[in-house]
Amino acid sequence: ALAPAGGAVPVPVDQLRSLPAPVVMEILQAFPSRKRSDGVTVVDIVPDDYAAQYILRDCEDADVREAVFRAWQHGAPSAVQALEGLLDDRLALARTVGFESFAHMTLDDKMAKSPEHVDGFLRGLATQAQPQWDAVARALHRTRSRTQPAQLSALQPWDRDYWVNRQQMGLGALPQLTEYFSLGRVVLGLSRVFARLYGVTLRAAMPQPGEIWHPEVRKLEVVDENGRLLGLVYCDVFARDSKAHVGAAHFTARCARRVDDDVGAATVDAGSTVVERDGMRFQLPVVVLICNFPAPEPGAPPLLSWGNLETIFHEMGHAMHSMLGQNGFHNVAGTRCPVDFVELPSVLMEHFARSPHALALFASHFKTGAPLPPELLRQRARRRQRYAALDLHAQLFMSALDQRYHAAALDPEGAGRPGWSTQVLARVHADPMFGCGPGHALFGHVENTRWQARFTHLVGYGASYYSYLLDRVLAGRIWDHVFQGDHPSEQSARDPLNRDAGERLRSELLRWGGGRNPWTCLAAVLDNGSTSHREIEAISRGNRQAMLTVGTWRLPDM
């Protein structure tokens, strides 16, 4: 090894030459360099996420990649101890209130209902994913064999990103589509999509003095086709030093609810916070969308990357759930629903972001006005599908690990002994369903590493990390069977911007917020003749069989 696990890695400067020049400059400024006794200049790198990402992707020396990976994934013993203390306390809390485990307690009021149901769902997806995952692993082996024919050993976790990148370079660079996604056009496109689906549009509004917290914040009114105001959306989308680095998020500043039967309601003025609707008075919902998009250059329009395009569609999916989910009760309004259901509307919007029909409404070159060439879109779609198995495998692994840590019934061994979480980590890595399959070690466990110390979602999403994966599958099913957006075997797909489909989603799912059983909402949305009556009945029950059925549905993006 080049360095003790967890310490600084002495990386020869020459080994950084294959990294992008700006990244090399940042590494040289962030870490000390020195000349060894053999005359070689090295940089003592304590790997953070930024440096590790580029070294693992671009550094040609496998020994350097291994040392950086081990140091990066070492995991401070104090962090592991804190995590195990948290998991032990959660188990104790659950048993104090009569549950077998923290997962049983957490999932009791969720769609999944029990850790056993989650396990069945994950294993169903893993069974589907295994052929694609094995195909990716074999392709990476072939790429390495062509370059390094003498290498016969299995690919290791520190090889994965490097050989994926080499393979992508062989396929050619993906076209940059940023110039087709100016922020103003994207917001216009969102408004047009919502108008086609729900008869709802976004309208720019001038904030009152003191109403916004920064000049960059934009205020949007959400109005229906009769001109009635449904709610307000404040968009704060550019990164700046004074702003919390929360990534992308949707916050409910004020929820929708009926107020006409409140104590003293008769004396409340129906002004900017209360609207009259069908003889009743409703509190106007207000949401805030936070993103950290790069600020535009002076005099240039703000342009979004493909990833940021998907992000703003995703967050606007949450916002529309808040706007349309006005069921009268504040505690179940909008996005206030089970955590394994709340991402469904937002993930569904990502499908619209990738739809040629939706992109045709707004994607045009910011200088020439030329529409986005369809071939560029097809190239990106093919590349996305090619590597979708990598992301899915990682999500399955993390979901399974989260369940093992929180579901004592599924993993009764080891809890209580120092270091037990690392033993559980190694066992999940060794499970061919979720970790290391035959003939490759791309997700194998690396001795003396403690990746779980970096899995921060265990804190906020304990026992429910599977939720995003579940909602990706559910959104994919609705996209295929209600909006009929993906028809890879047909020359022309049905336009998913369909008002009947939008109204079905709105009336059977979005308007309920958290005020209706999610399985009932899902079954009602899918009950449009394209899904068998038997399957609709199975889904509506929301039991173990429902979760197993969902586990057989088309894998997201594959």
Residue pairs with C-beta under 8 A, 6 or more apart in sequence:
1 66
1 67
1 70
2 9
2 10
2 11
2 63
2 64
2 67
3 9
3 10
3 67
3 71
5 70
5 71
5 74
5 448
5 449
6 70
6 71
6 74
6 75
6 76
7 46
7 71
8 31
8 44
8 45
8 46
8 71
9 44
9 45
9 46
9 47
9 64
9 67
9 68
9 71
10 36
10 42
10 43
10 44
10 45
11 42
11 43
11 44
11 45
11 55
11 59
11 64
11 67
11 68
12 40
12 41
12 42
12 64
13 33
13 41
13 42
13 43
14 40
15 59
15 60
15 61
15 64
16 24
16 27
16 43
16 55
16 59
17 24
18 58
18 59
18 60
19 27
19 54
19 55
19 58
19 59
20 54
20 58
23 50
23 51
23 54
26 50
27 43
27 45
27 51
28 43
30 51
31 43
31 44
31 45
31 46
31 51
32 43
32 44
33 41
33 42
33 43
33 44
34 41
34 42
34 44
35 41
35 42
36 42
45 51
45 55
45 68
46 71
47 55
47 68
47 71
47 72
48 72
49 72
51 68
52 68
52 69
52 72
53 161
55 64
55 65
55 68
56 65
56 68
56 69
56 158
56 160
56 161
56 162
57 161
57 162
57 165
58 162
58 165
59 65
59 68
59 162
60 162
62 158
62 159
62 162
65 158
65 159
65 162
66 156
66 158
68 158
69 157
69 158
69 446
69 449
70 158
70 446
70 448
70 449
73 446
73 449
73 450
73 451
73 454
74 448
74 449
74 450
75 449
75 450
75 451
75 452
75 453
75 454
76 453
77 450
79 450
79 453
80 419
80 421
80 422
80 450
80 452
80 453
81 418
83 421
83 452
83 453
83 458
84 418
84 419
84 420
84 421
86 458
86 459
87 102
87 405
87 406
87 415
87 421
87 458
88 415
88 416
90 102
90 406
90 462
91 101
91 102
91 406
91 408
91 415
93 102
93 105
94 100
94 101
94 102
94 104
94 105
95 101
97 105
99 105
99 108
100 408
100 409
101 115
101 406
101 407
101 408
101 409
102 406
102 407
102 462
102 463
103 114
103 115
103 118
103 403
103 406
103 407
103 410
103 463
104 114
104 115
104 407
104 409
106 406
106 462
106 463
106 464
107 113
107 114
107 115
107 117
107 118
107 463
107 464
108 114
109 338
110 338
110 339
110 340
110 341
110 464
110 467
111 338
111 340
111 341
111 470
111 518
111 519
111 542
112 118
112 121
112 340
112 466
112 470
112 547
113 542
113 543
114 544
115 403
115 406
115 407
115 409
115 410
115 463
116 409
116 410
116 544
117 543
117 544
117 547
118 399
118 403
118 466
118 547
119 400
119 403
119 407
119 410
120 544
120 547
120 548
120 551
121 466
121 470
121 547
121 548
121 550
121 551
122 396
122 399
122 400
122 403
122 433
122 434
122 466
122 469
122 551
123 433
123 551
124 548
124 550
124 551
124 552
125 392
125 396
125 469
125 473
125 551
125 555
126 396
126 433
126 434
127 433
127 551
128 551
128 552
128 555
129 389
129 392
129 393
129 396
129 555
129 558
130 432
130 433
130 437
132 388
132 389
132 392
132 555
132 558
133 389
133 390
133 392
133 393
133 437
134 437
134 439
134 440
135 389
136 387
136 389
136 390
137 155
137 437
137 439
137 440
137 442
139 167
140 155
140 159
140 160
140 163
140 164
140 167
140 442
141 155
141 440
143 163
143 166
143 167
143 170
144 151
144 155
144 159
144 163
144 166
145 151
147 166
154 439
154 440
154 441
154 444
155 163
155 440
155 441
155 442
156 441
156 442
156 444
156 446
157 441
157 442
157 443
157 444
157 446
159 442
160 390
160 442
164 387
164 390
168 174
168 383
171 383
174 379
174 380
174 383
175 376
175 379
175 380
177 305
177 306
177 363
177 372
177 376
177 377
177 380
178 303
178 304
178 305
178 306
179 303
179 365
179 366
179 367
180 363
180 364
180 365
180 366
180 372
181 303
181 304
181 305
181 306
181 308
181 309
181 363
182 301
182 302
182 303
182 304
182 366
183 237
183 293
183 301
183 302
183 303
183 304
184 301
184 302
185 362
185 363
185 364
185 366
186 304
186 309
186 312
186 362
187 202
187 220
187 235
188 361
188 362
189 358
189 359
189 361
189 362
189 363
190 202
190 312
190 313
190 316
191 201
191 202
191 203
192 361
192 362
193 352
193 358
193 361
193 497
194 200
194 201
194 202
194 320
195 201
195 225
196 497
196 498
196 499
196 502
197 497
197 498
197 499
197 501
197 502
197 503
197 505
197 506
198 320
198 324
198 502
198 503
198 506
199 224
199 225
199 499
200 222
200 223
200 224
200 225
200 230
200 320
200 323
200 324
201 222
201 223
201 225
202 220
202 221
202 222
202 233
203 220
203 221
203 222
203 223
204 218
204 219
204 220
204 221
205 219
205 220
205 221
205 232
206 219
207 217
207 219
211 219
212 219
212 234
213 236
214 236
214 240
214 242
214 243
216 236
216 237
216 238
216 240
217 234
217 235
217 236
218 234
218 235
218 237
219 232
219 233
219 234
219 235
220 232
220 233
220 234
220 235
221 229
221 231
221 232
222 229
222 230
222 231
222 232
222 233
222 319
222 320
222 323
223 229
223 230
224 230
228 275
228 277
229 275
229 284
230 284
230 285
230 323
230 324
230 326
231 256
231 284
231 285
231 286
231 287
231 322
231 323
232 284
232 285
232 286
232 287
233 286
233 287
233 288
233 289
233 316
233 319
233 323
234 253
234 286
234 287
234 288
234 289
235 288
235 289
235 291
236 243
236 288
236 289
236 290
236 291
237 289
237 290
237 291
237 292
237 293
237 312
238 291
238 292
238 293
238 294
238 295
238 296
238 302
239 245
239 292
239 293
239 294
239 295
240 295
243 290
243 292
244 290
245 292
246 290
246 292
247 291
247 292
248 289
248 290
248 291
248 292
248 311
248 312
248 314
248 315
249 289
249 290
249 315
250 287
250 288
250 289
250 290
250 315
250 318
250 319
250 322
250 335
250 346
251 287
251 288
251 289
251 290
252 285
252 286
252 287
252 322
252 334
252 335
252 336
253 286
253 287
253 288
254 273
254 283
254 284
254 285
254 286
255 283
255 285
255 322
255 330
255 333
255 334
255 336
256 282
256 283
256 284
256 285
256 322
256 323
256 325
256 326
256 327
256 330
256 333
256 334
257 282
257 283
257 326
257 328
257 329
257 330
257 333
258 280
258 281
258 282
258 283
258 328
258 329
259 265
259 268
259 274
259 281
259 282
259 283
260 280
260 281
262 268
265 281
268 274
268 281
270 276
270 281
272 284
273 283
273 284
274 281
274 282
274 283
274 284
275 281
275 282
275 284
276 282
282 326
282 328
283 330
285 322
285 323
285 326
285 333
285 334
287 318
287 319
287 322
287 323
287 334
289 312
289 315
289 316
289 318
289 319
291 308
291 311
291 312
291 315
293 302
293 304
293 308
295 302
296 302
296 303
301 366
303 366
304 312
306 380
309 353
310 350
310 353
310 354
313 349
313 350
313 352
313 353
314 346
314 347
314 349
314 350
314 353
315 346
316 349
317 345
317 346
317 347
317 348
317 349
317 350
318 335
318 342
318 345
318 346
320 345
320 349
320 510
321 334
321 335
321 342
321 345
321 346
321 510
321 513
322 333
322 334
322 335
323 334
324 334
324 506
324 510
324 511
325 333
325 334
325 335
325 510
325 511
325 512
325 513
325 514
326 333
326 334
326 511
326 513
327 333
327 511
327 512
327 513
327 515
329 515
330 336
331 514
332 513
332 514
332 515
333 513
333 514
333 515
334 513
335 342
335 513
335 514
336 513
336 514
337 513
337 514
337 518
338 514
338 518
339 461
339 464
339 467
340 464
340 466
340 467
340 470
340 471
340 518
341 467
341 471
341 514
341 518
341 521
342 467
342 471
343 467
343 468
343 471
343 472
344 471
344 474
344 475
344 478
344 509
345 475
345 509
345 510
347 468
347 471
347 472
347 475
348 475
348 478
348 479
348 505
350 475
351 475
351 476
351 479
351 483
351 485
351 486
351 496
352 358
352 485
352 496
352 497
353 359
354 377
354 381
355 485
355 496
355 497
356 374
356 377
357 493
357 495
357 496
357 497
358 496
358 497
359 372
359 377
360 371
360 372
361 497
363 371
363 372
364 370
364 371
364 372
365 371
365 372
384 557
385 557
385 558
388 555
388 556
388 557
388 558
389 558
391 557
392 469
392 555
392 556
392 557
392 558
393 434
393 443
394 443
395 468
395 469
396 433
396 434
396 469
397 428
397 429
397 434
397 435
397 443
398 455
398 457
398 465
399 465
399 466
399 469
400 428
400 431
400 433
400 434
401 424
401 425
401 428
401 434
401 452
401 455
402 455
402 457
402 458
402 461
402 462
402 463
402 464
402 465
402 466
403 410
403 463
403 466
404 410
404 411
404 424
404 427
404 428
405 411
405 421
405 424
405 452
405 458
405 462
406 462
406 463
407 463
408 415
411 424
411 427
413 423
414 420
414 423
414 424
421 450
421 452
422 450
422 452
425 445
425 450
425 451
425 452
426 445
428 434
428 435
429 435
429 436
429 443
429 444
429 445
430 436
430 444
430 445
432 438
434 443
435 443
435 444
435 445
436 442
436 443
436 444
436 445
452 458
457 465
458 465
461 467
469 556
470 550
472 556
472 557
473 550
473 551
473 553
473 554
473 555
473 556
474 522
474 550
475 556
476 553
476 554
476 555
476 556
476 557
477 526
477 550
477 553
477 554
478 505
478 525
478 526
479 485
479 486
479 496
480 486
480 554
481 526
481 528
481 530
481 531
482 501
482 504
482 505
482 525
482 526
482 528
482 530
483 496
483 498
483 501
484 493
484 494
484 496
484 501
484 530
485 493
485 494
485 496
486 493
487 493
487 494
504 525
504 528
505 525
508 521
508 524
508 525
509 521
509 522
509 524
509 525
512 521
517 542
518 542
519 539
519 540
519 541
519 542
519 546
520 540
520 542
522 539
523 536
523 537
523 539
523 540
526 536
526 539
527 536
535 549
538 545
538 546
538 549
539 546
539 549
539 550
540 546
